[in-house]
């Protein structure tokens, strides 16, 4: 019997290893095929229409994993594009003689406000080339209509709808749940950090007055930018736009036409007929079209920069800030510092642009990264481009830059710090029936113990650390931005600002996107147009990313697919659980609708 089980387990192990080997080979083959297909040069015919459909999340940086977004049911690639690819493709199409125009097939868009502004700016530049932009949808969201509004012609399905109601932000509050679980969040904030409301969901069941004040200002600033663009493009006054939103006037497609939000109500076949007319085709001729993804591989002209040696390094700082190497969606102090150091020490890199899209995180990790920025600045021009969010720790790592660009809707500032130490005693003792006991060598050897409430002395010690870090933060901003520390405190206290407001209070230098920051860096380095772009941190090898997917990240992919927009709440809870040390983090988790 013993020999039987021995041979059985050996056979089972051998079979399992064989299956795993076959699985890796199959995935490797799929990966290679997808990678080859995506990198294959694409040629297009004259009178082609560039079709833009933002049905996938818009990322700051395109992933290197060839199976990212891969549709196994249809066995085709569905990889999301990065902002750099999107902007580059729209610019390329403006001078491509084979592209007659752009067809915007828009509904919902998964993108932050800063990304929308940069894409819209690039589409406006395309429109100035004289080529057409036509937009169509069965249902426009407010963000998709903001992009569509600049089109030469906007159409809506006769039974479709156009959402236009203003912006609202929803914040998740956990206090009642924690009360039921008998978990006490022991909270320490910086002095007078009344706007640093990351801890409010743990201690309140609704917004404080200070939080409501900053949220309303943030939303009004963002809404103002949105309707400013629509007003300019559609020749509708801002007062009228606000009245229409207040009264929910766009209740159906006919109302959207009546109020001149669209130029006509059409079905899809009528849109196709219009595109044939625009491209000079007959009634039954096939429309030549190319997707934004495939157009990435279209070579319009020979790369004249292939022999240029001088480079501008774009360093992507994306996600929450913590220790270690980080990942595609998080910032690790070690990994990002290494990337900045590499750019600083590379003699071919003449300037550095850091794209920051981060709500912050660990204060210590932020300071480690900031130090590398400070060193790099002494060696070559260092410019920051703020994306959707560059707040708290995201602002901390930006302070030493020579110049800071932000989009009008960038969420930035949040100069403040906090700490949270949960007291789990009630949960374990009363809910789970688990008790703890301990022996100690010193009277504070249990500092910090989540199974006991803190003593007043222990609370005071953490409070001292939080106060010291807040003082460091405001002092840093005052020194690097040439401001008085007392003034920084008055605009700090954890308060968030949009880029449009931040420029007026001295937190950023100029409104503009990533391309504006790159152009400024080239000017400061004396490069003109004679440079190449290199990106850091280096992305993982695609096969290694596949291994990561199989060993844990696939779980995340499944959750994202199943939960959709609600996955952000899962991320929020994960971030709360992973908070270690004093935090310099965006003051709340919220979604804008």
MISE-792866 format. One record per residue (C-alpha): residue in three letters; x, y, z. Coordinates in pm, whole numbers, plus 50000, padded with zeros to 5 digits. Each point is the difference from the previous one (the first is absolute). Example, Ala and Ser with C-alpha at 12.3 -4.5 7.8 and 13.67 -1.06 7.14 Angstrom:
ALA512304955050780
SER501375034449934
***
This chain:
UNK500005000050000
UNK502865023750085
UNK501584993649659
UNK496635005549833
UNK499605034950150
UNK503625007949922
UNK499564992049631
UNK496575016949991
UNK501315032850141
UNK503064998449775
UNK497774994949698
UNK497695028350111
UNK502945023850051
UNK501424991049659
UNK496655005749832
UNK499555033450178
UNK503475011949899
UNK499344989349640
UNK496695018849993
UNK501645031050145
UNK502774998149741
UNK497464996749720
UNK498025029250144
UNK503115022050008
UNK500854990349642
UNK496475007649879
UNK499955033550179
UNK503445007749861
UNK498814991949648
UNK496885021350041
UNK502105028050144
UNK502404998449705
UNK497174999649747
UNK498235029250164
UNK503245019450032
UNK500884993749635
UNK496515009949888
UNK500105032450197
UNK503475009449875
UNK499304991249637
UNK500145030149770
UNK496555010649879
UNK499455017249668
UNK496835019249926
UNK498335010849679
UNK499115035449890
UNK496805015250139
UNK500184980250323
UNK498065010050311
UNK501724997850340
UNK497494984650242
UNK500435010050364
UNK498124980450261
UNK501025004250363
UNK498364968150123
UNK503064990350204
UNK501555018350295
UNK502385027549890
UNK503374995150167
UNK502895024250035
UNK502344973249869
UNK499124970949774
UNK500594965950164
UNK502784977649871
UNK498034968150057
UNK498784987749657
UNK497104981750165
UNK498765030850191
UNK496325002349912
UNK500254969849766
UNK496554987049906
UNK500344962150016
UNK496384994549895
UNK500655017549668
UNK503734992250006
UNK501075035049915
UNK502125027250156
UNK498265027650192
UNK502975017450158
UNK499345034750145
UNK502005029049863
UNK501995024450205
UNK499535037549982
UNK503285003349809
UNK498734976749725
UNK496605017149982
UNK501445035049963
UNK502694988549759
UNK497464982349776
UNK497655030049981
UNK502945022749913
UNK501264975249741
UNK496554997849841
UNK499865037849951
UNK502844998549745
UNK499324965249859
UNK498775004749641
UNK498114966950021
UNK497855011250294
UNK496975020849897
UNK498565004750346
UNK499154986050341
UNK496864981750105
UNK499425002650377
UNK497894970450110
UNK499345011150357
UNK497914989250294
UNK501594995950344
UNK503675009250048
UNK502164986050276
UNK502475028650042
UNK500895027350244
UNK499345036749936
UNK503615008449914
UNK500164972649736
UNK496755012449844
UNK501345035549979
UNK503234988749831
UNK498164977949748
UNK497545027849920
UNK502865024749946
UNK501634975949755
UNK496694994249817
UNK499595037649965
UNK503455001549839
UNK498944972249760
UNK496865019249913
UNK502115030649914
UNK501654979449722
UNK496755002549803
UNK499064963450033
UNK496594990650136
UNK499014986350341
UNK496614983450022
UNK498614986950327
UNK497204975150056
UNK498564981750298
UNK496904982550122
UNK500555016150339
UNK502505027250091
UNK501315002950353
UNK501165034450114
UNK503664991049955
UNK499484984949655
UNK497935030149892
UNK502795023250118
UNK502264983449741
UNK497264997949736
UNK499045036550034
UNK502975011849791
UNK498954978849701
UNK499025015649670
UNK496774980150021
UNK498434982350300
UNK497304973849960
UNK497854980350241
UNK497794969649954
UNK496335011449969
UNK499124979550307
UNK503255007050179
UNK500815023450286
UNK502555025950102
UNK500745002750372
UNK500525036050112
UNK499345006950367
UNK503155013950161
UNK502554981650211
UNK499584982250329
UNK502604982450214
UNK499194970250216
UNK502144990950300
UNK499894966650182
UNK499645001550380
UNK500924969950212
UNK499285012650352
UNK496754981150055
UNK501544967649874
UNK502995004550233
UNK497635007350289
UNK498124967649934
UNK503304981249991
UNK501215018450313
UNK503135012449827
UNK501225033550129
UNK502065020349749
UNK502505019750211
UNK500675030649783
UNK502865024750009
UNK500005030149767
UNK502355029249953
UNK499225032850178
UNK496885016449861
UNK499924974749713
UNK496245004149978
UNK500024993649624
UNK502084968150034
UNK496894979049991
UNK501414966149900
UNK499094989450355
UNK496455013649988
UNK498514967849857
UNK501314982650313
UNK498625024850254
UNK496925016149838
UNK496974988749804
UNK499915030849778
UNK502285028149880
UNK501255026250241
UNK499315036249910
UNK503675005249908
UNK499964969649773
UNK496735010849838
UNK501485034549939
UNK503064986549818
UNK497974974149808
UNK497595026149870
UNK502875022449892
UNK501734970749832
UNK496854989649815
UNK499125035549896
UNK503505005549862
UNK499844967449801
UNK496465006849879
UNK501035035049899
UNK502754986249775
UNK497614974749847
UNK497235024449914
UNK502515026349886
UNK501124976249726
UNK496444990649907
UNK498915036549995
UNK502845009749769
UNK499444971049759
UNK496205000449987
UNK499445037550041
UNK497714995450301
UNK500445024050289
UNK501294987050333
UNK496905013450176
UNK497814980849758
UNK502054968250045
UNK499575002250377
UNK496265006349964
UNK499654969649774
UNK501894978850254
UNK497985013250295
UNK496684993049828
UNK501084966249853
UNK498795013049666
UNK501794973949790
UNK497454973250083
UNK500034984749650
UNK501715001949662
UNK497565025849863
UNK500865023650286
UNK503714995649929
UNK499325010949642
UNK497765028650108
UNK502665014650229
UNK502704996049729
UNK502044974550188
UNK499914978249688
UNK499715007549630
UNK497664971849912
UNK498324967650107
UNK501154970549793
UNK500184962350007
UNK503304982249946
UNK499304992349633
UNK499455037149938
UNK503325007950168
UNK501744974849774
UNK498385016449698
UNK501285033750122
UNK503544986350036
UNK499834986549644
UNK498995034449882
UNK502825016550197
UNK502604976649849
UNK498655001749646
UNK498644964549982
UNK496994985849825
UNK496894987250174
UNK501204963950015
UNK503735005850031
UNK501824987150306
UNK501235026450244
UNK503724997450064
UNK500605003850372
UNK502724993650255
UNK499764998250377
UNK502145021350228
UNK501784968650123
UNK500944987649653
UNK500925034949886
UNK502834999450255
UNK501854976749760
UNK499485021449691
UNK503295014549881
UNK499225032649825
UNK503555011349945
UNK503494988150081
UNK501145007650352
UNK502515027949960
UNK500904998650369
UNK501394964649995
UNK503585013149987
UNK499515027450261
UNK501954993350319
UNK498545026250235
UNK497004988250198
UNK497275012650230
UNK499054974550264
UNK496334997250096
UNK499674984350343
UNK496544986750086
UNK499015003450367
UNK496614982950003
UNK497954987450295
UNK500215000250378
UNK503435005650154
UNK501624973450218
UNK503294982550050
UNK501724974249780
UNK500074997549623
UNK496375008549928
UNK498074987349698
UNK498265011749684
UNK497275015450217
UNK501885010050315
UNK503085020550089
UNK502784983550195
UNK502575023350154
UNK502844976549906
UNK498824993949644
UNK499225036349915
UNK503175013050167
UNK502014975649791
UNK498315012649681
UNK500705036650087
UNK503604991550086
UNK500444981749671
UNK498735030249804
UNK502245023350201
UNK503134979349936
UNK499304994049629
UNK502075025649807
UNK497744996549696
UNK496965011350205
UNK500045038049988
UNK496735006650185
UNK497494981050213
UNK496195002450003
UNK498224981850282
UNK496354992349935
UNK498294998750339
UNK496624983650040
UNK499854991350369
UNK497765006050302
UNK503054996650226
UNK500704974350268
UNK502894994550237
UNK501655032550114
UNK503344982150040
UNK499884984949652
UNK499025034149857
UNK503035016050164
UNK502334973249862
UNK498765007249648
UNK500155037850052
UNK503684997550090
UNK500734983549665
UNK498065027549823
UNK502115025950183
UNK503244983249887
UNK498794996549641
UNK499025036749986
UNK503615010450072
UNK501184979549700
UNK497465009049728
UNK496595016549950
UNK497334981450195
UNK496375007449908
UNK496834985550155
UNK496834993449803
UNK497024993850228
UNK497344976549869
UNK496574993150147
UNK501265000650361
UNK503235012950155
UNK498975005150359
UNK501594997350345
UNK502934975849950
UNK499505005049625
UNK500635037150057
UNK502824993050247
UNK502074981649735
UNK499375028749753
UNK501185029050215
UNK503675000349897
UNK499275001949627
UNK501235030149802
UNK496515005449863
UNK496584984150057
UNK497304996049734
UNK496454990050096
UNK496824995849800
UNK497095022550101
UNK498154970450152
UNK503004983950171
UNK499334993250369
UNK503035011950193
UNK501095015450328
UNK498744980550304
UNK502985012050204
UNK499384981450322
UNK500774967750186
UNK498174975250220
UNK500324966850178
UNK497444973050078
UNK500524972650260
UNK497014976350023
UNK498994986350338
UNK498694965149921
UNK499414989150360
UNK496205002649985
UNK499834979849677
UNK502144971450130
UNK498714999350358
UNK496295006349953
UNK499284988849643
UNK502404971049958
UNK500594989350359
UNK503785002749964
UNK502065015150282
UNK503665009650025
UNK502445002750286
UNK503645011350005
UNK503195004150198
UNK502305030149950
UNK503515011250093
UNK499145037049992
UNK496805019550064
UNK499595010049631
UNK501334968549839
UNK496524994649854
UNK500245032149792
UNK498214996449752
UNK497524971750078
UNK496804998249795
UNK498464977050264
UNK500005027150268
UNK499025036950007
UNK502925024150006
UNK500865017450323
UNK499965038050009
UNK503804999650006
UNK500204977849691
UNK497455021449817
UNK502055030850087
UNK503174984149860
UNK498354992849664
UNK498435034549998
UNK503485015250041
UNK501214980449696
UNK497025010649788
UNK500485036650100
UNK503704998149914
UNK499324984949657
UNK497345026149925
UNK502515026950093
UNK502544983649769
UNK497404998949720
UNK499015036750026
UNK503645010250040
UNK500934980249689
UNK497245016149793
UNK500925034650129
UNK503684995149914
UNK499534984649654
UNK497125022449891
UNK501465032150148
UNK497055005450235
UNK499625008050369
UNK499414969650218
UNK497065016850172
UNK498435005649657
UNK500584963749902
UNK498264989650322
UNK497025022149911
UNK499574982949659
UNK501034966250142
UNK498254983350294
UNK499294971049769
UNK497995020649751
UNK499804988849637
UNK499985023349700
UNK499484996549628
UNK502875009549773
UNK498055030749891
UNK499835012150362
UNK503484987850098
UNK501735022649750
UNK498495030650167
UNK501314990450344
UNK503504991049888
UNK499904961950019
UNK500554995149625
UNK501685021249734
UNK497964995449683
UNK496914982849863
UNK500824973849740
UNK500334963149929
UNK502834975249959
UNK500915012449654
UNK500305035750129
UNK502314987850274
UNK502174981149749
UNK500245030549774
UNK501005021750296
UNK502644974650108
UNK501444999449648
UNK500165037949998
UNK501775001350337
UNK502514973849883
UNK500615018549673
UNK498924970349789
UNK497465016149767
UNK498274971249818
UNK503154979149986
UNK499424973550268
UNK498554965650066
UNK497704988650279
UNK500914972450241
UNK497634987750270
UNK500654987850354
UNK499654979650220
UNK500764971549764
UNK496964978349954
UNK500134963350090
UNK500714974249736
UNK496644989749849
UNK500514963550095
UNK500745009750360
UNK496785019650004
UNK498194968849884
UNK501524980850292
UNK498785027550234
UNK496534997249851
UNK499964962750068
UNK501365003650354
UNK497605025650134
UNK499265028749767
UNK497444979749804
UNK497805002750311
UNK500125037949962
UNK499134997749630
UNK496954978750075
UNK498825023750274
UNK500425030249773
UNK498014983349726
UNK497194988350229
UNK499705031450216
UNK500645026249732
UNK499955035250145
UNK499284985850348
UNK503514985150011
UNK501255034050121
UNK498364992450337
UNK501984967750027
UNK503195019649928
UNK499045025250268
UNK499614972950264
UNK503294984249894
UNK501785033550031
UNK498545005550346
UNK501224965750107
UNK503515006049861
UNK500595034250159
UNK503184998850205
UNK501625028850184
UNK498985036349968
UNK498085006649679
UNK500115028849755
UNK497004989449797
UNK497055015249811
UNK497445009650265
UNK497214977549882
UNK498954972949756
UNK497265012349772
UNK498454995449658
UNK498785029049786
UNK496834993649798
***
